[in-house]
Each structure stands twice: as structure tokens, then as C-alpha cells.
Amino acid sequence: MTTSTNQLVILPKKVKWQRASRPKVRTGCLTCKVRHLKCDEEKPTCRRCRDGRVKCDGYATPTKNQIQQRASMPVTGYTVSSLNPRIADTSIENCYFHHFHHWTSTQLTCCPGSSNFYLTYVLPLAHSCEPIKHAIIAVGAAHRFYMAGQETCSPLQQLKSLAMQQYNKSIQRIIPHMSMDSAFDLQCTLVCCLLFVAFEGITGRYAESIRHIRAGTKLLSSPLLINSAKEQKMARKLTEMFANLGVEASMFLEDTIIPDIHSGCLDVLQCGDGSDQPFQDLDEAASFLRKLDVETVDIISQTPYTYSMNDDGRIEMCTLEGPEKQELEAKWEEMDAKFEVWSSRFELTKKHIATWECQELTSPQLTYLNLQQAFWRMGMSCGPEDLSEPTPDTAEAFLNAAEIFSQRLITPGQPSFSLDGDLISGLSVVVWSCTEGPHRARALDLLRRLNRREGIWDSKEIVEMHEAALALDDPKLWYNMEIPGGVPGIDESWLFNYYVIGCTHEIQMPLFPTPDANIFLHPLERSLKATSLSETLSTYDEWANTYNQDVEKEEYVAPQLASQDLVTHLGTQISSAKILDAGCGTGLVGEALTKLGASNLHGIDLSPGMLEVAERTGVYQSLNVANLAETLDIPSQSYDAVICVGTMTEGHVGPEAFDEFVRVSKAGGVIVSTIRESVWQAKGYEAKVNGLADKGRVKVVARKREHQRIGAGVYAYFVVLEVQ
């Protein structure tokens, strides 16, 4: 507008220039849609994706009334295009948020964009739930570092620090959500738990990954999740994912980590109506089969197997007889019938897919379901009780399906990570169960070429385990033995290494020691019964890689409780306090303190094997080998606090260690220690603490009896001392 002395003149609005355009095209491959690029729509995969060396996820499925009569429930997912491109606080955080968006999310699952849980649910939730945002950045950074491989250049090494910082932020900020009683907070907690599983799997910390799987699986039974019809689709997806992770972890550990089928949480999984109709879509087929997987693991977990030792010193499984055998056979017959129903419906679905005008016949989700179908067939051909191997035709069919599915995964020098399973675990089953040379050779060859990790199943680690076993004179004899702990139990077993070394160097030695030897004891019991320093050291070195998952099973809560005690007494000084973790082991205390705000941690332990695991946590400024029963090579008054958890027990560190803890602590410093109840008075710990207090060297701030290991019913005294 313009003005004169007494007049206001309204100028006509300038016409805004617009580009001539047509209505937006809604077709194109799913990958180009997610990347907001124009697709040339070439079939079966678009040229743009091929030229850009990007995996093409194919094309969305058109509506077919006879197949896709979708459920009427509301879909609570969001469109990926609605994401804020500047969600993170800094440019580097934003970079790895988008790495997760465009790369990690498509590797975590083979489901296409329209069914990809991470694209349709997790990413949008990051805009309203800060812990999820930080977890996404952590996973994205960790995945980028993982993709770089062993020859990672020094700038990328900074990703390890960034990933851990974001991971710890997410853990700290999800805690308030865990105390809220709402469906939204429960969903946020479960999504974070799922992302934590991915983070720990990518970084190779399998024990921590399994801990998160257990925690998430327990939360699935919450009435908030099950009874919320509005969020049923999200509940189903979460249940499917944790069920898949639990089944794979159960196979890995020979333990049971699955949703409680008696709680009703599996009711959200789709099973469809009618045994003679095709599935509505591939998602429904996957959901149906996942429920069968969980039911199968549940049957195995409830089977009353017993074990005995034969004359050769080998542990063998006893065959079931009578009513127990009949009941077990009836359960397996029922499972076989359910699978046949699923399989017939799946075959009908594939026939209909062949008529669709899209790329579904070669979609990753379909080839993955073909792989799962072949895995089931192979498993069904084995007897439920004995150690019979699968029939040659079912093993051949599985290997064919595995090779087809692997074609898109094998890229020289490029590792891949996914939370989907069945490929590596299935190939491992072929190696140990098939005596047919060609089948075993094909499975091993594929494992060597994969360079892939599926949750806690790593192709390189699995093939190394099998190659070591196959180097024995009688590999089948070894595979048939019952060794506690599943894959970790075999892979990290002192006995396994001992026997392989003996065979390699042609040393004559018995396969097993005498039946009453300590080798048959759980590592914890062996450590408590140790009679020498060297025996204790060797036990912990051997136990290092499975220690966390073993103590997790017994609900070892002492690290968390003791860390909370230390934070309570240090208060705001926790972030700057220089803390000595005496007997740090695998770093459980260090991780607990880091989550509570500590940043200047230093660890010492007797076992180099334990320290190697602790180093992988990334929370310690320094780690050194030290014997707590001797004078420590540490200057006096070096630390603001000393924490010692789990070492003051039978056969371990004696009460004299308190003298060293006082010496290396500054005046006014805090000492937190746990002492197992059984030795508190009997071994002189109570007298030592009272003596130091009587001499005025320490002030007893707190002394309480609490659980050390809930599952085993073990108590300890938690002592807090202030150095005078």
C-alpha cells in the first residue's frame, strides 16, 4: 500500500508465480518415496536405486478385495514425510538420527516401508518422547561405526563416545516414563527397550542385550498394552518383535526368554479366520508364525528332561517314558498340525501374490517368510527327543531358501546387522545336526560369506565355533554333549578350549575329568570353592564373556543398589568425583554409576579377562590389573570415593582390603562395600569395620542387610563409610 497526505490507497496484490504442475504421482518404489526422490518405476527394482547402490524395497501392494480386506481398527502409525528434518540438538546428532532413518531402520527388519515398525512408529515417536530420540541417535551412530568395519579411521572412533553418551542420556530420561501408569509411557519404555537391544547387539554386548530382551518381554504382560484397542496394531508389532528376539535368545542360551503365553499377551498376534483362506497380507502371515515359534519354545521349556553321566564321564539326556512321553508327543503333533495350517494358507497367499502387479514375489519380507517356512520344515523332520538329524530334502530346501535370502545381504567388505533371526541360527543347526558333507559345507560357506549379525547371533563367531568343533576327531560326539549355557557355554567353555588344544597338539588327555571335578560346577560355585589365587583367576578369566548374562539370570542387584548408596552420599559431587571401582569385574558397577551421573571412573580387578569386557563398556578412564588382597600400587589420598561390590565373599577378598580403601581415599571420602552375609561375622568383616570406627579412621554412615542376588536368595551387608 502507499499513502498521501490524507488518503490511503490499496494496491492490488501481486500475483505469486507458480510452476505449472500436475497432481503428485503416488506411485514409485518405497525406497525412493522414503528418500523423497522421483522414481523411474523400473521393475523389478528401480534404476535410480541400482545406480545409487541403494537397496530397493520394491513397490507398495495394490488393493485386492479377495486378499486385502483390512481390519477396521484405526492405524496409529505416521507418515515418514511428516518427520522434522532438524529434530536433534546438534548437527552431528541430527546426522546420525537421519542415518538411522535412511539406513539402520531398513536393516533392522526386512519389512517394507509401509510395514516397517521403525519408520511408521519409532521415528515419529521421537518427536514427542525425548528418550526415544536419544536412543535413535545412539543406535544410528553405533550402526555407522559397525558398518565402517575393522579398518575404522580415527575420526569415526569418536562415534563410540557419541553413541555411548546418547545411550546413557536415553536411559536417564526414560526412567520417569517407567513410573507413569499410561499406555503412552509404556509404549515409550518398550520402544526404548527395543532400541537398547539393537544398540547392545550392534556393539557386541550380548549380555546387556539379553537383559533388555528379558525386561521388555516382562512388560508385554501389562494390561495397559493388552487392553488398549486403539493401540492394538502397535501392541501387536511390539509383541512380534520381542517374541522374535526372545525365541532367538532362547536358542542361543538354551534358556527361556519368551512372552508369558498364559498372560494373554500373545492374543494380539493375528491368527486369521479359516484354515482354507490366504492371509490378508504378509504381515498377518508373519504374525501367525511368530506365535507358533513362541508356543514351540514354551513346549521345550516345560519338557521334563533329566540328565545323567555315563561311564565315559559324558552328560547325556535321559529318554522320556510313559505318560510324560505321550503328553509330549501329543503337544508336538498339535504344533505340527498348526504349522500345516499356516503353511497351506501361506502357499495360497503366494499364489495370489503372483497375480499382483508389483514386486512382491521377490520382496525381502516374502523371501524371509520362505526361509522361516523351510526352517520349520527342517525342524519338524527331526525327532522331538532324540538327536536325529533333519532329512536331506528338508536340509536342502532350507539351504536353498537361505542362499536366496542372503543374495541381497552379501556385499564384500560390508557387514550387516538385523534384529530379524533364523538365518544364522538355522545355518548353525545345519552344521551341527547334518552329517551330510555337502549340506554342512554349504552352511559353513554361507556363514563365512555373510559377515552378518542378527541380534546376538554373529556369523563370524558362530563359524569359528563350528570350525573348532569340526577339527576334533569326533565332532558329532561333542555336539551331542549337554553343555550348560548354550552357544556362550560352548564357545567360552574352558573344557572346549582345553580339549581342542589337546587335539591340535596331539596331547593324550581324557575328554572329561572325573565326575566330581569342579569343571561341572557353575563358574560362581567354582569361584567360591577356589583354594588358590591362580584357581580364582583362571575361573574369572574363563567366565568373563558370559558373566553378565549368568548373574542377570539370578537378578544380581548389588551393583545398582550400591551405586545408589554412593550417589546418595556424594550428592551433586557425583559428576566430578574421582571414583575407584575396586574389583570392577565386567563393569556392571561402572555402568550403573555412569547412568546415575558419574564420569570419572577408574577400575581395578584381578582378572584380565574381566577387564577386557569392562573396557568394552567405555565408561572407565583407566583399567588396571590389581590384587585387592595386597598393597595397591596407588598413591595415598587419590580418590574421592571407593566402591567394592561382590568381592568380599567366600574364597575372595578378605577384610584387610578395608585398610587399603581407607589409605587411597581422601579425607571426607566415601567407601561403599558389599559383604556377603555368610562371611560378615564369620570371616571378621564386621570386626574390621568396627575396629576402624573405634580408631577414628572411619565413620559408619550406613550398614544395612539387603538382597545381593534375588533369584538365589543371597543377602549381603551394604556398608557406607566416611573416611576421617
MIKOL-987015 format. One record per residue (C-alpha): residue number from 0; x, y, z. Coordinates in steps of 0.001 Angstrom, whole numbers, plus 500000, padded with zeros to 6 digits. Example, Ala and Ser with C-alpha at 12.3 -4.5 7.8 and 13.67 -1.06 7.14 Angstrom:
<nodes>
0;512300;495500;507800
1;513670;498940;507140
</nodes>
This chain:
<nodes>
0;500000;500000;500000
1;501047;503681;499639
2;499922;506854;501439
3;499387;510530;500576
4;498604;513336;502959
5;495013;512307;503751
6;494430;509232;501575
7;495097;505527;501886
8;495402;503669;498582
9;495220;499843;498490
10;497428;498419;495750
11;496332;495204;494044
12;498020;492122;495432
13;500859;490904;493260
14;500129;487577;491675
15;502515;484939;493022
16;504341;482997;490337
17;503726;479257;490413
18;505318;476454;488477
19;502925;474655;486168
20;502358;471246;487686
21;500300;468139;487633
22;498927;466281;490635
23;501695;464489;492557
24;502405;460956;491447
25;501797;458480;494279
26;503499;455531;492630
27;507185;454614;492720
28;509314;452283;494831
29;509168;452509;498617
30;512846;453462;498902
31;512502;456495;496603
32;509368;457563;498486
33;511215;457495;501803
34;514140;459434;500262
35;511733;461932;498597
36;513178;461261;495143
37;511486;460775;491784
38;511393;457086;490880
39;511715;455770;487312
40;509471;452834;488364
41;511520;450244;486519
42;510662;446662;487516
43;511573;444582;489426
44;513890;447195;491017
45;514161;450823;490022
46;517216;452090;488136
47;517660;455058;490470
48;518239;452739;493447
49;520581;450497;491445
50;522635;453424;490140
51;522860;454871;493645
52;523826;451471;495112
53;520843;451654;497439
54;518698;448639;498332
55;515327;448957;496557
56;512428;447843;498783
57;510095;447340;495823
58;506613;448702;495304
59;503556;449058;497535
60;500931;446359;497212
61;497756;447394;495335
62;494364;446686;496883
63;492860;443289;496087
64;489415;442642;497570
65;489924;438883;497700
66;493184;439259;499645
67;493407;442609;501374
68;490207;443122;503341
69;491977;445076;506033
70;490867;445090;509643
71;488676;448056;510603
72;490775;449063;513607
73;492407;452514;513345
74;496052;452615;512322
75;498105;454737;514667
76;501205;454946;512502
77;502504;458160;510992
78;503832;459125;507608
79;507589;459326;507355
80;507324;462548;505364
81;505959;464311;508454
82;509274;463993;510294
83;511060;467185;511292
84;514404;467205;509435
85;516018;469159;512314
86;514913;467103;515279
87;518273;466756;517053
88;520060;469393;519148
89;523325;469482;517165
90;524305;468859;513559
91;526259;465704;514427
92;523300;464286;516377
93;520999;465202;513510
94;523329;463382;511110
95;523039;460074;512946
96;519332;460467;513552
97;518971;460559;509778
98;521434;457695;509363
99;519024;455643;511439
100;516105;456930;509346
101;517564;456112;505942
102;519863;453147;506649
103;519588;451475;510034
104;515802;451223;510021
105;515849;449309;506730
106;518453;446849;508037
107;516845;446143;511398
108;513907;444433;509698
109;513118;443153;506215
110;509566;444548;506344
111;508964;447157;503612
112;508440;450842;504349
113;504685;450580;504793
114;505121;447815;507402
115;508471;448893;508850
116;507826;449488;512553
117;510823;451809;512914
118;509654;454075;510083
119;505954;454176;510899
120;506053;454226;514717
121;509509;454682;516251
122;510725;457690;514261
123;507516;459735;514731
124;507527;458958;518474
125;510953;460601;518715
126;509223;463974;518247
127;507214;463583;521434
128;509458;461306;523516
129;512983;462567;524168
130;514425;459223;525396
131;513471;457621;522069
132;515199;460448;520192
133;518465;459893;522071
134;518196;456111;521668
135;517736;456521;517900
136;520844;458717;517669
137;522815;456185;519743
138;521771;453293;517500
139;522446;455323;514353
140;525962;456267;515489
141;526741;452726;516659
142;525460;451307;513369
143;527605;453729;511348
144;530661;452668;513339
145;529734;448994;512858
146;529358;449464;509087
147;532826;451014;508904
148;534302;447644;509888
149;537657;446884;511470
150;539587;449483;509445
151;537738;452382;511033
152;539600;455673;510618
153;540350;457780;513685
154;537571;460414;513197
155;534971;457660;513277
156;536368;456445;516599
157;534603;459450;518129
158;531323;457765;517247
159;531849;455289;520085
160;531845;458138;522586
161;528868;459870;520952
162;526872;456645;520819
163;527510;455875;524494
164;526653;459434;525569
165;523335;459321;523725
166;522634;455832;525082
167;523194;456982;528661
168;521012;460069;528081
169;518214;457859;526846
170;518457;455578;529874
171;518414;458511;532298
172;515394;460129;530626
173;513278;457016;530211
174;513207;456427;533983
175;510340;458929;534626
176;508257;457218;531913
177;508742;453865;533646
178;506963;455166;536749
179;503960;456533;534826
180;500780;454492;534535
181;499703;455219;530962
182;499680;453411;527620
183;501881;456111;526052
184;504580;455807;528717
185;504518;452017;528457
186;504910;452250;524676
187;507831;454663;525060
188;509506;452324;527539
189;509077;449297;525266
190;510334;451162;522192
191;513389;452357;524123
192;513947;448812;525341
193;513828;447585;521735
194;516326;450241;520654
195;518585;449330;523581
196;518552;445714;522367
197;519651;446940;518938
198;522372;449167;520425
199;523833;446408;522588
200;523641;443918;519715
201;525457;446256;517321
202;528180;446942;519898
203;528543;443229;520674
204;527484;443431;524333
205;525249;440392;524203
206;524662;440025;527935
207;523281;443570;528111
208;521180;442924;525015
209;519659;439839;526643
210;518952;441843;529803
211;516878;444311;527791
212;515082;441467;525988
213;514092;439992;529357
214;512891;443366;530645
215;510844;444148;527541
216;509336;440679;527441
217;508080;441068;531012
218;506440;444409;530179
219;504385;442811;527398
220;502088;441313;530043
221;500951;444754;531235
222;497149;445223;530998
223;497769;448721;529640
224;499304;447281;526497
225;496939;444354;526021
226;493609;446105;526708
227;494217;449229;524637
228;492236;448517;521454
229;493221;451885;519983
230;496877;450914;520057
231;496356;447275;519109
232;498459;447408;515972
233;501417;448883;517819
234;500965;446333;520609
235;500987;443553;518028
236;504168;444845;516414
237;505954;445185;519758
238;504843;441697;520772
239;506057;440240;517472
240;509456;441863;517813
241;510089;440852;521408
242;508769;437366;520641
243;511257;437090;517782
244;514122;438356;519939
245;513121;436023;522766
246;512976;432957;520525
247;516415;433712;519055
248;517888;434390;522514
249;516351;431169;523844
250;518062;429187;521080
251;521338;430992;521756
252;521317;430436;525518
253;519281;427228;525789
254;517176;429248;528218
255;513596;430510;528011
256;513137;434213;527235
257;509684;434496;525667
258;506428;436308;526447
259;504219;434567;529001
260;501634;432849;526794
261;499354;432356;529802
262;499077;436122;530419
263;497177;436675;527188
264;499810;438964;525679
265;500042;436787;522548
266;496341;437297;521828
267;497199;440477;519918
268;499083;438435;517316
269;496989;437845;514214
270;495966;434269;513508
271;493264;434919;510903
272;489948;433191;510353
273;489581;429958;508436
274;492217;427390;507546
275;491425;427396;503822
276;491852;431114;503144
277;495003;433015;502221
278;496414;435560;504632
279;495325;439168;504234
280;498956;440138;503725
281;502492;439077;504603
282;502314;440861;507966
283;499481;438583;509051
284;501425;435512;507907
285;504480;436639;509880
286;502396;437314;512991
287;500761;433866;512860
288;504116;432087;512503
289;505736;434093;515289
290;503056;432904;517694
291;503854;429298;516735
292;507547;429972;517423
293;506768;431150;520950
294;504494;428170;521625
295;507262;425827;520462
296;509838;427331;522822
297;507266;427129;525620
298;506805;423381;524995
299;510562;422838;525067
300;510906;424818;528304
301;508212;422731;530024
302;509552;419359;528875
303;510769;417470;531978
304;514126;416320;530624
305;516628;414789;533018
306;520351;414235;532582
307;522839;411672;533798
308;526526;410961;533442
309;527579;407789;531645
310;530610;405610;532318
311;532760;407728;529992
312;532094;410869;532024
313;529755;412420;529461
314;526459;414101;530320
315;523548;412571;528421
316;519842;413336;528170
317;517531;410649;529527
318;514686;409483;527286
319;511150;410180;528481
320;508865;407221;529148
321;505200;406574;529948
322;502617;409372;530302
323;505218;412125;530022
324;506322;410826;526630
325;502731;410520;525400
326;501895;414041;526555
327;504962;415447;524807
328;504171;413622;521567
329;500608;414984;521655
330;501911;418543;522037
331;504258;418165;519081
332;501524;416650;516934
333;499348;419660;517723
334;502171;422032;516774
335;502756;420138;513526
336;499054;420475;512680
337;499112;424226;513390
338;502139;424659;511175
339;500492;422740;508337
340;497521;425115;508558
341;499874;428084;508412
342;501850;426564;505548
343;498769;425830;503418
344;497477;429382;503915
345;500914;430780;503096
346;501049;428796;499849
347;497616;430168;498896
348;498867;433662;499673
349;501879;433212;497399
350;499627;432103;494530
351;497592;435284;494871
352;500720;437421;495176
353;501810;436114;491773
354;498817;437920;490229
355;499579;441273;491846
356;501106;443993;489688
357;504100;444577;491920
358;507419;443172;493009
359;506106;441122;495956
360;507413;437740;494740
361;510987;438937;495235
362;510387;441179;498256
363;512697;440663;501254
364;509707;440004;503518
365;508471;437159;501305
366;511906;435568;500913
367;512302;435810;504696
368;508992;434004;505249
369;510118;431340;502751
370;513263;430930;504852
371;511227;430572;508052
372;508917;428043;506402
373;511913;425949;505316
374;513447;426203;508814
375;510225;424897;510335
376;510088;422014;507841
377;513655;421081;508669
378;512976;421166;512402
379;509819;419071;512057
380;511745;416337;510283
381;513811;415762;513446
382;512530;413712;516369
383;511486;415756;519424
384;513535;413746;521925
385;516440;412097;520203
386;519364;413685;518402
387;518269;412641;514926
388;519281;414878;512062
389;516887;416502;509589
390;516042;414670;506393
391;518283;415519;503416
392;515432;417037;501407
393;514393;419447;504193
394;518026;420471;504805
395;518437;421033;501060
396;515272;423154;500932
397;516419;425279;503863
398;519848;425889;502334
399;518245;426886;499036
400;515989;429371;500844
401;518948;430664;502884
402;521033;431283;499767
403;518183;433163;498065
404;517568;435317;501143
405;521315;436003;501514
406;521775;437319;497981
407;520818;440859;498989
408;522899;440716;502183
409;526338;439728;500917
410;528405;442750;499901
411;532223;442405;500048
412;533662;444381;502942
413;530231;445472;504166
414;528869;443982;507409
415;525126;443930;508011
416;523054;443941;511192
417;519431;442980;511776
418;517084;442098;514604
419;515380;439535;512366
420;516582;436000;513004
421;516522;432427;511694
422;519256;432747;509052
423;522418;432404;511169
424;520765;430230;513814
425;519304;427988;511092
426;522661;427593;509344
427;524225;426743;512708
428;521618;423999;513181
429;522532;422536;509780
430;526237;422440;510684
431;525823;420626;513985
432;522931;418344;513052
433;523712;417263;509468
434;526285;414565;508844
435;525801;415003;505092
436;529110;416545;503954
437;527680;418756;501171
438;524982;420247;503411
439;527410;421057;506200
440;529897;422513;503711
441;527234;424737;502107
442;526105;426032;505501
443;529673;426808;506592
444;530458;428504;503277
445;527410;430744;503583
446;528239;431609;507195
447;531773;432605;506148
448;530467;434879;503379
449;527669;436524;505358
450;529577;438976;507592
451;526301;439489;509421
452;524985;439790;512949
453;521361;439018;513807
454;520790;440297;517327
455;523188;438155;519350
456;523968;435648;516562
457;527183;436683;514789
458;528113;434732;511644
459;531870;435079;512210
460;531714;433941;515826
461;529418;431020;515010
462;531584;429758;512148
463;534703;429961;514348
464;532955;427866;516984
465;531944;425226;514436
466;535367;425133;512787
467;536941;424462;516177
468;534443;421679;516886
469;534864;420117;513444
470;538625;419967;513983
471;538005;417256;516593
472;538274;413566;515767
473;534586;413036;516522
474;532663;416335;516137
475;529274;414607;516465
476;530266;413322;519884
477;530994;416870;521003
478;527800;418327;519510
479;525698;415677;521249
480;527035;416533;524702
481;524934;418651;527040
482;526894;421788;527955
483;525140;424431;530071
484;524819;427920;528676
485;524002;427283;525027
486;526311;428868;522457
487;528211;431002;525018
488;528654;427930;527185
489;530243;426028;524308
490;532195;428901;522830
491;533698;430137;526095
492;533997;426785;527830
493;537403;426133;529361
494;536786;422475;528697
495;536136;423118;524997
496;539343;425126;524606
497;541258;422579;526661
498;540060;419691;524523
499;540612;421473;521194
500;544144;422463;522215
501;544804;418891;523273
502;543661;417521;519907
503;545565;420170;517959
504;548842;419350;519699
505;548181;415606;519830
506;548325;415502;523619
507;546737;412454;525202
508;544164;413562;527756
509;540739;412415;528913
510;537676;414024;527347
511;536283;414870;530791
512;537767;414887;534282
513;536356;412628;536940
514;532632;413147;537699
515;533242;415058;540917
516;535639;417547;539344
517;534896;421270;539694
518;534552;421611;535929
519;530910;420527;536231
520;530146;423311;538705
521;528689;426667;537719
522;531548;429220;537467
523;530203;431085;540506
524;530344;427938;542621
525;533815;427167;541285
526;534989;430644;542256
527;533575;430278;545776
528;535269;426893;546174
529;538628;428109;544825
530;541536;427253;547105
531;544249;429341;545438
532;544730;432689;543730
533;545547;431043;540397
534;542350;428978;540542
535;540255;432081;541224
536;541990;433978;538425
537;541513;431228;535830
538;537847;430818;536781
539;537063;434507;536265
540;539076;434728;533039
541;537079;431811;531618
542;533799;433224;532925
543;534300;436788;531657
544;532287;436687;528437
545;529219;435004;529950
546;529421;436548;533432
547;526858;439312;532870
548;524168;437053;531450
549;524764;434449;534178
550;524346;436910;537057
551;521408;438544;535271
552;519516;435242;535483
553;519882;435353;539276
554;518776;439010;539433
555;522107;440305;540700
556;521034;443721;542013
557;524023;444597;544199
558;525727;446863;541594
559;522627;449035;541238
560;521899;449215;544984
561;525499;450009;545951
562;525754;452649;543204
563;522603;454328;544504
564;524100;454351;548014
565;527234;456073;546719
566;525269;458677;544764
567;523070;459355;547801
568;526092;460224;549928
569;528103;462093;547271
570;525115;464120;546112
571;525925;466755;543490
572;529636;465838;543645
573;528960;462593;541756
574;529647;464184;538345
575;533157;465349;539289
576;534152;462802;541943
577;537144;460589;541162
578;535899;457082;541956
579;537809;453792;542285
580;535796;450697;541350
581;537736;448055;543291
582;537118;444597;541856
583;535283;446127;538896
584;534830;442806;537061
585;532976;443289;533775
586;531967;446853;534607
587;528448;446398;535978
588;529071;448934;538759
589;530731;451365;536354
590;527744;451267;534025
591;525310;451726;536905
592;527260;454743;538217
593;527523;456292;534756
594;523763;456142;534362
595;523484;457995;537675
596;525829;460799;536600
597;529390;459637;537402
598;532037;460444;534786
599;535485;459957;536388
600;535692;456216;536991
601;538797;454054;537399
602;538674;450275;537690
603;540971;447579;539036
604;540475;443822;539019
605;542458;440616;539350
606;541220;439136;536056
607;542495;440455;532691
608;539590;438658;531024
609;537075;440583;533118
610;538893;443855;532416
611;538649;443240;528661
612;534872;443064;528988
613;534841;446149;531241
614;536840;448088;528655
615;534116;447488;526075
616;531638;449421;528245
617;533525;452644;527511
618;532776;454121;530960
619;536226;453903;532625
620;539042;456444;532407
621;541551;453713;533281
622;541578;449969;533952
623;544404;448058;535622
624;545156;444599;536983
625;545450;444576;540782
626;545106;442148;543685
627;542883;443583;546434
628;544468;441208;548933
629;547794;443056;548574
630;549046;446635;548916
631;547698;448595;545961
632;550075;450452;543650
633;548067;453645;544147
634;549226;456835;545941
635;547511;457674;549214
636;544508;460025;549212
637;543925;459624;545458
638;540168;459108;545308
639;537009;460881;546425
640;535242;457536;546719
641;535896;453790;546606
642;533207;451259;545749
643;533687;447500;546085
644;530816;445184;545109
645;530724;441397;545112
646;534340;440680;546018
647;534018;440264;549784
648;532685;436719;549930
649;533871;433124;550322
650;537288;432490;548805
651;537762;436071;547641
652;538950;439341;549214
653;539409;439407;552984
654;538613;442231;555461
655;542184;443595;555277
656;541241;445282;551989
657;539442;447976;554019
658;542840;449290;555185
659;543845;449967;551583
660;540481;451513;550746
661;540938;453984;553623
662;544537;454752;552580
663;543744;455605;548940
664;540684;457715;549898
665;540813;461439;550590
666;539696;462805;553949
667;535919;463058;553828
668;535822;460480;551066
669;533182;457740;550900
670;533678;453967;550861
671;530781;451745;549787
672;531198;447986;550018
673;529064;444851;549984
674;529924;441889;552209
675;528093;438607;551768
676;526001;437770;554829
677;527576;434322;555292
678;531046;435837;555909
679;530077;439147;557569
680;530766;437888;561083
681;532402;434523;560439
682;535351;435928;558463
683;535912;439077;560525
684;534457;441809;558282
685;532161;443185;560996
686;535034;443270;563462
687;537247;445063;560919
688;534668;447789;560241
689;534040;448281;563965
690;537789;448421;564605
691;538361;451141;562012
692;535492;453135;563501
693;536818;452717;567063
694;540225;454019;565950
695;538610;457090;564406
696;539744;456255;560885
697;536202;455983;559515
698;532673;456912;560465
699;529994;454284;559812
700;527336;456182;557844
701;525114;453221;556989
702;525029;449463;557468
703;522049;447508;556142
704;521173;443989;555060
705;519739;443728;551533
706;519435;441320;548637
707;522608;440708;546683
708;521149;438130;544277
709;517343;437997;544406
710;516934;434829;542350
711;519291;432839;544560
712;518019;434404;547800
713;521509;435656;548716
714;521816;438604;551104
715;524716;440943;551820
716;525572;443786;554169
717;525829;447134;552368
718;528276;449308;554303
719;528847;453046;553769
720;531896;454581;555479
721;533191;458159;555611
722;536980;458488;555832
723;538107;460718;558715
</nodes>
